[in-house]
Amino acid sequence: MIRESFINDVAAYIEQRISAVRLNNSHIINQFVVKEVQGCCVAMEIMVPHGIVSTINVIDLLDENLEVISTNDVVVPITADTVILQSFEVREG
């Protein structure tokens, strides 16, 4: 069994590595409304301004070198300024 404190440290490490979000392989957002760790959970909110894209199909989390950390295929229509929440939990598998 992995100690909870180690899992929380891994979550904090992941949160620190995430520097930006890329939408649809082209639009980079590096300002977060919220980016925080609570125990083993990482939560991020980004503001997607109306007009930047009509629909989000891919969300990439990027490190400081703009290398992809993770990719999610989604379908999110953007009809107004929209705050998107992405969260994940680090846990023993």
C-alpha positions in Angstrom: 0.0 0.0 0.0 1.3 3.5 -0.9 1.1 6.1 1.9 -1.4 8.9 1.4 1.3 11.5 2.0 3.2 10.2 -1.0 0.1 10.2 -3.2 -0.5 13.8 -2.2 3.1 14.7 -3.1 2.6 13.2 -6.5 -0.6 15.3 -7.0 1.4 18.4 -6.0 4.1 17.6 -8.4 1.7 17.1 -11.3 0.0 20.5 -10.4 3.4 22.2 -10.5 4.3 20.6 -13.9 1.1 21.9 -15.7 1.9 25.3 -17.2 -0.7 25.7 -19.9 -3.7 24.2 -21.7 -3.9 23.8 -25.5 -7.3 23.7 -27.2 -7.8 21.9 -30.5 -4.0 21.6 -31.0 -3.6 25.3 -31.6 -4.9 27.8 -29.0 -2.8 28.0 -25.8 -4.2 29.3 -22.6 -1.6 29.9 -19.8 -3.8 31.8 -17.4 -5.8 29.7 -14.9 -8.8 30.9 -13.1 -8.0 28.2 -10.5 -5.1 25.7 -10.3 -4.9 23.9 -7.0 -4.2 20.7 -5.2 -6.4 19.4 -2.4 -4.9 16.2 -1.0 -4.7 13.8 -3.9 -6.9 15.9 -6.2 -5.8 18.4 -8.8 -8.3 20.9 -10.1 -7.9 23.5 -12.8 -10.3 26.0 -14.3 -9.6 28.0 -17.5 -11.6 30.7 -19.1 -12.3 30.1 -22.8 -13.3 33.5 -24.4 -16.2 33.4 -26.8 -14.9 33.4 -30.4 -11.5 31.7 -29.7 -13.1 28.4 -30.9 -16.6 27.4 -31.7 -16.2 23.9 -30.3 -13.4 22.3 -28.2 -12.5 18.9 -29.5 -9.2 18.3 -27.8 -7.8 19.6 -24.5 -4.0 19.1 -23.9 -2.3 19.8 -20.6 1.2 21.2 -21.3 4.4 21.5 -19.3 6.6 24.6 -19.3 8.3 23.5 -22.5 4.8 23.1 -24.1 5.2 19.3 -24.2 2.0 17.4 -23.8 1.4 15.9 -20.3 -2.1 14.6 -21.1 -4.7 14.7 -23.9 -8.5 14.5 -23.6 -10.9 14.2 -26.6 -14.0 16.2 -25.8 -17.0 17.9 -27.4 -17.6 21.3 -25.8 -19.5 23.9 -27.7 -18.4 27.5 -26.9 -21.3 29.9 -27.3 -20.2 32.5 -24.7 -17.3 33.0 -22.4 -16.9 29.7 -20.7 -15.1 28.4 -17.7 -14.0 24.8 -18.0 -13.1 22.7 -15.0 -10.8 19.8 -15.3 -9.9 17.7 -12.3 -8.3 14.4 -11.6 -7.4 12.3 -8.6 -4.1 10.5 -8.0 -4.6 7.1 -6.5 -3.1 3.8 -6.1 -4.1 1.6 -8.9 
